[in-house]
Amino acid sequence: MALTPSRGLYLYLNTLRTAMDDEIVTDNEASILRVLANALGVYPSDTATCLSVVRGEEKDPFADSEVDYSGHHVGDVATYQGALIAALDDEVISEDEWEMLNHLRDLIGLQEDQHGLIEEAIRAMEEVDENGSRRLERLERFNTVCPYS
């Protein structure tokens, strides 16, 4: 089934490409991809087709598109925050996950101050969330591995 180009699909496909750099999607990467697909409005039935596009088995729906889906759009910060929290809540965060998040951050053009606001929100959740302390430890690791340059 052909995919219909959209902003959400564009972000999902590009993030999936990063996940597939090593030709394998780990359970942790799949977790982030599920969160992203849901947040971006990519139907579960389309995710298999997306994988085929990334593998070169299906035509890229953006190959002939005249619409520019890149850059920063409304809702991007919330989408990134959801993906970041999903990664932080994993027991083990792989370097591949960090790379996916860093790529998504670059892809949507997230500004350093926006990332700072997300960090503040995550820090504020520490006291009211059972995963808060571990999430903060992982956030510090993410900031070390993928600092803003």
C-alpha positions in Angstrom: 0.0 0.0 0.0 1.4 3.4 -1.0 2.2 5.9 1.8 0.7 9.3 1.7 3.3 12.0 2.3 2.9 14.0 5.5 5.0 15.9 8.0 4.6 13.0 10.5 5.6 10.4 7.9 8.6 12.5 6.9 9.9 12.6 10.5 9.1 9.0 11.1 10.9 7.8 7.9 14.0 9.9 8.6 14.2 8.7 12.2 13.7 5.1 11.1 16.6 5.5 8.6 18.8 6.5 11.5 17.6 3.4 13.5 18.4 1.2 10.5 21.9 2.6 10.0 23.2 -0.7 11.5 20.5 -2.7 9.6 18.8 -3.7 12.8 16.1 -2.2 15.0 16.6 -3.1 18.7 13.7 -3.4 21.2 14.6 0.0 22.7 14.7 1.6 19.2 11.4 0.0 18.4 9.9 1.5 21.6 10.9 5.0 20.6 9.6 4.4 17.0 6.2 3.2 18.4 6.0 6.4 20.5 6.9 8.5 17.5 4.5 6.7 15.1 1.7 7.4 17.5 2.7 11.0 18.1 3.2 11.7 14.4 0.0 10.0 13.2 1.7 7.2 11.4 -0.6 4.2 11.4 0.7 0.9 12.8 -0.3 -0.7 9.5 2.1 1.8 7.7 5.2 1.1 9.8 6.0 -2.1 7.9 5.7 -0.2 4.6 8.0 2.4 6.1 10.6 -0.3 6.8 10.3 -1.5 3.2 10.9 2.1 2.0 14.0 2.4 4.2 15.3 -0.9 2.9 14.8 0.3 -0.7 12.0 -2.3 -1.4 9.3 0.3 -1.8 9.3 3.7 -3.4 10.0 6.7 -1.1 6.8 8.7 -1.0 8.9 11.9 -0.8 11.0 11.2 -3.9 8.8 13.3 -6.2 7.2 15.6 -3.6 7.4 19.3 -4.1 6.4 20.0 -0.5 9.2 20.8 2.0 8.5 18.9 5.2 11.8 19.8 6.8 12.4 22.4 9.5 10.5 23.3 12.7 6.7 23.0 12.9 4.0 23.3 15.6 3.9 20.3 17.8 7.5 19.2 17.2 8.6 20.1 20.8 5.9 17.9 22.3 6.7 15.0 19.9 10.4 15.3 20.8 9.6 15.4 24.5 7.5 12.2 24.3 10.3 10.4 22.5 12.9 11.6 24.9 10.8 10.5 27.9 10.2 7.1 26.3 13.9 6.7 25.9 14.7 7.8 29.4 12.2 5.4 30.8 14.0 2.4 29.2 16.1 0.3 31.5 19.1 0.5 29.2 19.6 3.2 26.7 21.8 2.3 23.8 24.0 4.6 21.7 21.6 3.9 18.8 18.8 5.4 20.8 20.8 8.5 21.6 21.6 8.8 17.9 18.0 8.5 17.0 17.0 11.2 19.5 19.8 13.5 18.4 18.8 13.0 14.8 15.2 13.8 15.6 16.3 16.9 17.5 18.3 18.1 14.5 15.6 17.1 12.0 12.9 19.2 13.6 15.3 22.1 14.3 14.8 22.0 18.1 16.5 25.0 19.6 18.7 24.8 22.7 16.2 26.8 24.8 13.4 24.5 23.8 15.5 21.5 24.9 16.1 23.4 28.1 12.4 23.8 28.7 11.9 20.1 28.2 14.6 19.3 30.6 13.0 21.6 33.2 9.7 19.7 32.8 11.4 16.4 33.2 13.2 17.7 36.3 9.9 18.9 37.7 8.4 15.4 37.3 11.1 13.9 39.4 9.2 14.3 42.7 5.8 13.2 41.4 6.9 10.3 39.2 8.2 6.9 40.3 10.7 6.9 37.4 11.8 10.5 38.1 15.2 9.9 39.7 16.3 7.3 37.1 15.0 9.5 34.3 17.2 12.4 35.5 20.3 10.2 35.6 19.6 9.1 32.1 18.9 12.7 31.0 22.3 13.7 32.3 23.9 10.9 30.3 22.0 12.0 27.2 23.3 15.6 27.7 26.8 14.2 28.0 26.6 11.9 24.9 24.6 14.4 22.7 25.4 17.9 23.9 24.2 20.9 22.1 27.0 22.3 20.0 
